[in-house]
Amino acid sequence: MTVAALYVESGGVYCGLPGVEPWAAPEADARWYAGPYPVVAHPPCARWCQLAGLVQHRWGHRVGDDGGAFSSALHAVRCWGGVLEHPAHSKAWPAYGLPTPPRGGGWARALDGGWVCHVEQGHYGHPARKATWLYAVGCELPSLRWGCVEEPEALVSWCANRVREGESRRRVGKAEASRTPEAFREVLLSMARSVRRPRGGL
């Protein structure tokens, strides 16, 4: 089954794969995706992350002002089935009425019939913990590697806040932090491929 990969990096881990239709900027604007394939969606998170409020205060970029990217990704998952990935504690979750996933692991049902979970991509090869929230519709729900990654090799934080004294682990840059490990990509693609019928706007 073909899967549409929305909001992915041009030349990144979703490009050049058989059975994957990548929607990568600037070649394609994923906000215009209209089916018919199930999706794996990685909408941009800069305006929804935990620091979005600080960014708004200092530079005026309003929280949630992502040009409609998250809204369109959510619509695509609900319409065609598949899975959406965003950083844990994303402000998009309460903004769109999605429930907070249980941090200890497992899937929780949303009122709209979708499912949410909390998983750390460090279990799948990312050098940092990279805590992630998933929202899935119409697909099989795998048992993921739940729980906290103990002592990851790197940190996402670029400053010394919330870091214990004497911390020596390297800090990953923006590009490396945002990159999806291939093992985790395969989990998400497998979920999207498990969609058994097109939802077509339902």
C-alpha positions in Angstrom: 0.0 0.0 0.0 1.2 3.5 -0.8 1.6 5.9 2.1 1.8 9.7 1.8 4.5 11.2 4.1 3.5 14.7 4.9 5.7 17.6 6.0 8.9 15.6 5.6 12.5 16.8 4.9 13.5 17.0 1.3 16.0 14.3 0.6 15.3 12.9 4.1 14.5 9.4 5.4 11.1 9.2 3.7 12.4 10.1 0.2 13.3 7.4 -2.4 11.4 4.6 -0.6 9.1 2.4 -2.7 5.5 2.8 -1.8 6.0 6.2 -0.1 4.9 9.5 -1.6 6.8 12.2 0.1 5.4 15.7 0.5 8.5 17.7 1.2 8.9 21.5 1.0 9.6 23.4 -1.1 8.7 20.8 -3.8 5.3 20.1 -2.3 3.0 21.9 0.1 1.5 19.2 2.3 -1.4 21.5 3.3 -2.9 20.7 -0.1 -2.8 16.9 0.3 -6.2 15.5 -0.7 -5.8 11.8 -0.6 -6.2 9.0 -1.4 -3.5 7.3 0.6 -3.2 6.9 4.4 -0.6 9.2 5.8 2.3 9.6 8.2 2.3 13.3 9.1 5.2 15.3 10.7 3.7 18.9 10.8 6.2 21.6 11.9 6.4 22.1 15.6 8.2 25.4 16.2 5.0 27.3 17.0 3.6 24.6 19.2 6.6 23.5 21.3 7.2 24.3 25.0 9.2 27.4 24.2 6.6 28.8 21.8 5.3 31.2 24.5 8.8 32.6 25.1 9.4 33.0 21.4 6.1 34.9 21.1 7.0 37.2 23.9 10.5 37.9 22.6 10.1 37.9 18.8 6.3 38.1 18.2 5.8 34.7 16.5 2.4 33.8 17.8 1.8 30.4 19.4 0.0 28.1 17.0 0.7 30.4 13.9 2.0 27.6 11.7 0.1 28.6 8.5 -2.5 25.8 9.1 0.0 23.0 8.9 -1.1 21.1 12.1 -4.8 21.6 11.2 -4.3 20.2 7.7 -2.2 17.2 9.0 -4.9 16.4 11.6 -7.6 16.6 8.9 -5.5 14.3 6.6 -5.1 11.6 9.4 -8.8 11.8 10.2 -9.8 11.7 6.6 -7.5 9.0 5.2 -6.2 7.2 8.2 -2.7 7.0 9.5 -0.6 8.6 12.2 0.6 12.1 13.2 3.8 12.8 15.1 4.6 15.8 17.3 6.8 16.6 20.2 5.6 15.5 23.7 3.7 18.3 25.5 2.8 20.0 22.2 0.5 22.9 22.7 -1.4 21.7 19.6 -2.9 18.9 21.6 -5.1 21.0 23.9 -5.7 23.5 21.2 -7.3 20.8 19.1 -9.0 18.9 21.9 -6.7 15.9 21.9 -6.1 14.0 25.2 -2.8 14.0 26.9 -1.3 10.5 26.5 -0.2 8.4 29.5 3.5 9.0 30.0 4.1 5.4 31.3 3.1 3.9 27.9 0.1 2.5 26.1 -2.5 3.9 23.9 -5.4 6.1 25.1 -8.6 6.7 23.2 -9.6 10.2 22.1 -13.2 11.3 21.9 -13.1 11.4 18.1 -12.2 7.7 17.9 -8.5 8.3 17.4 -5.8 7.1 19.7 -2.8 8.8 21.3 0.4 7.7 23.0 3.7 8.9 24.5 6.9 7.3 23.2 10.6 8.2 23.2 12.4 8.0 19.9 15.7 7.2 21.8 14.4 3.7 22.0 14.6 3.6 18.1 18.0 5.0 17.5 17.7 8.8 18.2 20.7 10.0 20.2 18.5 11.9 22.6 15.3 10.9 24.3 13.1 12.9 21.9 9.8 12.4 23.7 7.0 12.2 21.2 3.3 12.2 21.1 1.4 10.2 18.4 -2.2 10.5 17.2 -3.5 7.5 15.1 -6.7 6.9 13.3 -7.9 3.8 11.5 -4.8 1.7 11.8 -3.4 -1.1 13.9 -1.9 0.1 17.2 1.5 -1.5 17.9 3.0 -2.2 21.3 5.9 0.3 21.3 9.0 0.4 23.4 7.4 2.3 26.3 9.1 4.1 29.1 11.9 6.5 29.6 15.3 6.1 27.8 17.9 5.9 30.6 21.0 8.0 30.0 20.7 8.9 26.3 24.0 9.7 24.6 22.9 13.3 23.8 20.7 16.2 24.9 18.3 18.3 22.8 18.7 21.3 25.1 21.1 23.9 23.6 21.6 25.7 26.9 22.5 24.7 30.4 19.0 24.9 31.9 17.5 21.8 33.5 20.9 20.1 33.2 22.7 18.6 36.2 26.1 20.0 37.2 29.0 18.3 35.5 26.8 17.2 32.5 29.2 16.3 29.6 26.9 14.7 27.0 26.8 16.5 23.7 23.9 18.6 22.5 22.4 17.8 19.2 21.7 20.6 16.7 18.3 21.4 15.2 18.6 19.3 12.1 19.8 16.2 14.1 17.2 16.7 16.8 14.3 16.8 14.2 15.5 13.8 12.2 13.3 10.7 12.5 15.3 7.5 13.1 14.8 4.9 10.3 13.6 2.3 12.8 10.9 4.7 14.1 10.0 5.7 10.5 9.3 2.0 9.8 7.0 1.8 12.8 5.0 4.8 11.5 4.9 3.5 7.9 3.7 0.1 9.2 0.9 1.8 11.1 -0.2 3.7 8.0 0.0 0.7 5.8 -2.3 -1.2 8.2 -5.2 1.1 7.3 -7.7 -1.3 5.7 -10.1 1.1 4.0 -10.0 4.7 2.8 -11.9 7.0 5.1 -12.6 9.6 2.4 -13.6 12.5 4.6 -15.5 10.5 7.3 
